Amino acid sequence: MDINQTIAQELGAQLWQVEATVNLLQEGITVPFIARYRKEVTGSLTDTQLRTLEERLNYLTELEDRRKTILSSIESQGKLTPELSAAIMEADNKARLEDLYLPYKPKRRTKAQIAIEAGLEPLADALLTTPELEPKQEAEKYLNTEHSINSIEDALLGAKHILTERFSEHADLITQIREYIWAQSTLKSVVAEDKKHEALKFQDYFDFQEPIRKIPSHRALALLRGQKENFLRISLELTEDDYNYIKGLINECFSIAMRNRPSDAWLQEVVEWSIKIKIKLKIDVDLILRLREAAEEDAIQVFKDNLSNLLMASPGGHKVVLGLDPGLRTGVKVVVVDAFGKLLFHTAIYPHAPRNQWDESIQILAKLCETFKIELVSIGNGTASRETDRLVLDLMKQHPALNLTKIIISEAGASVYSASELAANEFPDLDVSYRGAVSIARRLQDPLAELVKIDPKSIGVGQYQHDVNQIKLGRVLNNVVEDCVNSVGADVNTASVPLLKSIAGLNETVAQNIVKYREANGPFKNRAEIKKVSRLGEKTYEQAIGFLRIINGTDPLDASAVHPEAYPIVEKIIKKTGLPIQSLMGNAAVVQKLAAQDFVDDGFGVPTIKDIFVELVKPGRDPRPEFTTAQFKEGVETLNDLKPNMALEGVVTNVTKFGAFVDIGVHQDGLVHISELSDQYVTDPNQVVKAGQIVKVKVLEVDLQRKRIQLTMKTKSTEGGKQASSQNTHNTFQSNGSKQKYNNQSNKSKAPQQQSALADALMSALKK
């Protein structure tokens, strides 16, 4: 079976679909483009199916390359039999392939090879095949001082090494034993006695055991990290019955039996010695590796899902935002960005200890909000965030006419961005701390556009992310970013280089050239003009252009996801309806009456035409959900403020295989264990929650010493939270940022405004 047939079977797809997709991938066509604009070619395979196909194609291609190398190596040794060749050709995974290759794999001289060179292989063969021989008498024939075989014991030891290597390199036998140990063994961990006081974070595993096949990924990675840091000692434990069973497998494979023949006892000793000295150790390594690989797969999937949910979080839209990066002694960094993220103003206020300029800070913020017509206030969730949140709440109470909406958002990765070359180029004269505040403000406007500037590994939504294969993690996360960016699209006249380089077909060089072109020539007026960009060839243009939008350009279709190659179909629709494009776009009543089949031609089938209909009804539709915010409970700011049964609202920051972490505003995320996510049995937390989701929780337990918070989302528990403060009301916006619903909880009374020298100076600066 060839690679394409294998993938087709695994995906449950037709062979022609896989072959067509593989051809496109091998031409350098990207997955987002194939998924969106080549549905007829692939039979409408989804982006998820295409990513799986791409992964399997890479794996199976590597497997085939390795298979060829192994066949060539064994053949060059003159040891490739038809049976071995057939077994190698049938191997469907890398582990099986390496098992078959092991006896023929060039390796450093082993004790078995030294024994063979000393002429002891006939002795090993004789004792194995003819147990009637007496071992010591037979061994006496093989004494050889030239090879240091000076005694009977030396000869028998050499024969033992030869048989041990033979037993441990028998592919089918080792596969059987490996699967048995995987099914039966218990992984045990104990603390390294000399590091007990240093290893407190691993204290759950000081005396731990669990069947290896049942260990969930998060626990496996924790155990392996503890072992790597030399805090834990890990081993695979078997019972006496297990060892007897394994011994029986070897006896059966090599026709060894206890029949009171002269060599039987010696052979049993060799079998037992082989298990203890070679086979068990080798398989332990294999199974720990299997555990790690499975755990890494799970961890990468968790990171992938969380990153996707975070990137696809709803945008606040084109609103003027006040960004606050909280701090105590160093002050709160304040920035104002316009509706498109351009920095308008920056300063610092010192409302908290030791300066305690509370009233003065409120006056400054009020003047900024009034001057710049601020609509949203974005507060970073780092040190002093709750204190700063109280400051803004006080601002809203004293100045209700400002009609502000405040949101505490994750500032994970903001410091990475602020110190990056990208930020330095964008704000060469701005202090690093203010750059972080700009990022905090912008990620409220459009999380995707801002977060693509940060290495996904620095965003902090992974599970043991530093313990997994970094190359594979990076590849998967880059695919997630690419898929998210292309599902939303990018305004070519405002998008940054990091956003543009994630568009299908583009790279950093072409993205930079796009930005340079618009800086030199002004905004692009239509998609055709993009062809003038340096190093943007026809193939690149074909892949990228459908994901690039031009708002208010000369052609309304350029603001949609309709690919220019399909514009002739739109012309047919215009002709059939008799309506100009301006009247057709957004006109659901007309478009929904059209039949896709009426516009099918040699180039475009029903799937693409249906996509065109969707775009005509909602041109440039943003697939992200409407904008919602959580309100943290007033007066709950630290772990000490938490009490059992307290009902709270929070934001899911991370979803793992064992539950979800929720930010409830106390600078330490709480855990909703998988068993507490729902009244129903939950097998996968992603079925219930996702990163960025707003949830209602109830406190179960707080461990102040270990800084652990246990929460629940079960209905019986959360019902108690229905009496919670009215602050738990959501502020909801549409994706385009237009206000849909807002509950103003501010106190309508105004506090008298007292001017300070700093406030006067600020107002003077604003007037200038």
Residue, then its C-alpha position, 0 to 999 in steps of 0.5 A: m500500500d502506498i502513502n496516498q492509499t494509507i492516508a486515504q484509509e486513515l482519513g476516511a477519504q477517497l484516494w483521488q482526494v488525497e492524491a489531488t491534495v498531495n499534488l497541491l502540497q508538493e507544488g508549495i500550495t498552502v493549506p489555508f488556500i487549498a481549504r478555501y479556494r480549491k474545494e472542487v479539487t480536494g472534494s471539500l476536505t476541511d482545514t483540519q483534515l488537510r492539516t492531518l493529511e499534511e502531518r501524516l504525509n510528512y511522517l509516512t514520507e520520512l518512514e519510506d525514506r528510512r525504509k529505503t535506507i535500512l533495506s540498502s544497509i542490510e543488502s550491502q551486508g549480504k544479509l537481506t533475505p526475502e522474509l526480512s525484506a517482506a517484514i521491513m516492507e510491511a512495517d507501518n511505524k518507525a518503532r517496528l522498522e527499528d526493531l527489525y533493523l536492530p540486529y543489522k544496525p552498525k554499532r560499537r563492538t559489544k560483548a557479544q560481538i567480541a565473543i563471536e570474534a573469539g569463536l564462541e558462536p558455535l558453542a552458543d548455537a550448540l547449547l541452544t539447539t542441543p540441550e542434551l550437551e553438558p555445558k562445561q564439557e562443551a565449553e572446554k572445546y572452545l578455550n582460546t588464550e589468543h582471545s582471552i578465553n582462558s577458562i570454561e567460565d570465560a567460554l560460557l560467559g561469552a556464549k551467554h552474551i551471544l544468546t542475550e543479544r540474540f534474544s534482545e534483538h528478535a523483533d517479534l519477541i521484543t514487540q510482544i514483550r514490550e506490549y505486555i510490559w506496557a499493559q501490565s507494568t506500574l510506573k513508580s516514582v520516589v523522591a531523591e532522599d538528598k533533595k527532599h526539601e528542594a523538591l516540594k513542587f513534586q511532592d505529589y510524586f514523592d511516593f507515587q505509582e500508577p499503571i503506565r498505560k493509564i498515566p495522563s499526559h500532564r502527570a507523565l510530563a510532571l514525572l519526567r520533569g522531576q526525573k530530569e531535574n534529579f528530584l525523582r527516581i522513576s522505574l517500571e515495576l513488574t510482579e513475579d508472575d509478569y517476569n515468569y510470563i516474559k520468561g515463557l515468551i522467550n522460552e517459546c520463541f527459542s524452543i527452550a524448556m526444562r526437561n532435566r537435560p544437561s543444558d536446560a538449567w544453564l539456558q534458563e539462567v541465560v533467559e533470566w539474566s537476559i531479561k534482567i540485564k538487557i531486555k527489561l532495561k531496553i524496553d523500559v527506555d522504549l516505554i518511557l519514550r512512548l509515554r513521553e511521546a504520547a504526553e507530548e502529543d497531548a500537550i501540543q494538542v492542548f497548546k494548539d487548542n488554547l492558542s487557537n481560541l486565544l487568537m480567535a477571541s472576539p475583537g473590541g473593534h475600532k475603538v479608542v483605547l486607554g491602555l494601563d500597564p499596572g505597577l506599584r512603586t514604578g507607577v502605572k504606565v498609561v497610553v492612548v491608542d486610536a481606533f487603528g492602534k496608533l499611539l497618541f499619548h503616553t504618561a505615567i501615574y502613581p496612584h498606589a503606594p508609596r506615592n498614593q496620588w489617587d485623586e490626582s491620577i483620576q483627574i489625569l485619566a478623566k482628562l485623557c478620556e475626555t480629550f481623546k473620546i476614550e471608549l474602552v479601558s484595557i488593564g493588564n493583569g499583572t502586579a497591581s492590576r486589581e488596585t488599578d482596576r479599583l482606580v478605574l472603577d472610581l474614575m467611572k463612578q466620579h465621571p459617569a458621563l465618560n461612559l467607559t467600559k473597563i476590561i482586565i486582560s492577560e498581558a502574557g507576552a507583552s514584555v516579550y513584545s516590548a523588548s523585541e526588535l519589532a517594537a524597537n523599530e515601531f517605537p524607537d524613542l519609547d521606553v520599553s514599559y510604555r511599549g508593553a502598555v501599547s500592546i495591552a491596549r491593542r490586544l483589546q482592539d484586535p487580539l489576533a493582530e497583536l498576538v501574532k507579533i509574539d512568539p506563540k510559546s511566550i503567550g503562556v497557554g501551554q501545558y508543560q510546553h518547555d518539556v515537549n519537542q520544540i521543533k514539532l511544537g513550533r511547527v504546529l503553533n505556526n500552523v495554528v497562527e497561519d490558519c487563524v490569520n487566514s480565516v479572518g483575513a487582513d486589511v492590507n492597508t493597516a496590517s503589520v508585517p507579522l500579520l501579513k507574513s502569516i497570510a497564505g503564500l507570503n513571507e517576511t520579505v514580501a510582507q515588509n515590501i507590502v508595508k514599504y510600498r503603501e508607505a511610499n505610495g499611499p493605501f492600495k486602491n485595489r487588489a490588482e495594485i498589489k501585484k506591483v509590490s516587489r518580489l510578489g509574483e503570480k504564484t504568491y499573488e494567487q495564494a495570498i490575494g483572497f485573504l487580503r482585504i481592501i476596505n473602501g477601495t475602487d472595487p467593493l469585492d476587494a473587501s470580501a473573501v471572494h478570490p479575484e479568479a472568481y470575479p467572473i462568477v460575480e459578474k454572472i450573478i450581477k447579470k442574472t439579478g440585474l443589480p449592481i454590485q453595491s446593491l447586491m452585497g449585503n442583500a440576503a433577500v436576493v442572494q438567498k434566492l439564487a441557485a448555485q447550480d446555475f453558475v457552475d462552469d468548468g472552473f468553479g463548482v457548487p462549493t465555491i459558488k456557495d462560498i461566494f453567496v455567503e460573502l455577498v450576503k456578509p462581505g468580509r465577515d469576521p468569523r470571531p464571536e461577539f465581544t464579551t468581558a468578565q467583571f471580577k468581584e469587588g473586594v476579592e483581590t488576593l488569595n486571602d480574600l477567597k472563602p469556600n463557597m464564594a461565587l465568582e466570575g472569571v476568564v478561562t486562561n488555559v485548558t488542559k487534559f485535567g481541567a481548566f485554569v480560570d483567572i478570578g482576579v487574585h493574581q493566581d489562576g484557580l483550577v477547575h478539575i475535569s471532575e468539576l467542570s460539569d454535572q455530566y461526565v466529561t472526558d475532554p475539557n475542551q468539550v466544555v470550556k475554551a481559552g478566553q471563555i467567561v465562566k461562573v465558578k465557586v470556590l471549593e478550597v484555597d491552599l495558601q501555602r502552595k498557592r492553589i485554588q480549587l474551583t467548581m463549575k457544577t450547577k449545584s455549586t454555581e447556583g449559589g452564585k446567582q445572588a452575586s454582585s451585579q458586577n457579574t453582568h457582561n458587557t457585550f459588543q459586536s465583532n465590528g466594535s459597534k456597541q450592542k449592549y452595555n450595563n452601566q454600573s457606575n454611581k451617577s454622583k460626581a466627586p468634586q474635581q480638584q486640579s493638581a500641578l501635574a494635572d494642569a501640566l498635562m492639560s497644558a500639554l494636551k492643548k498644545 
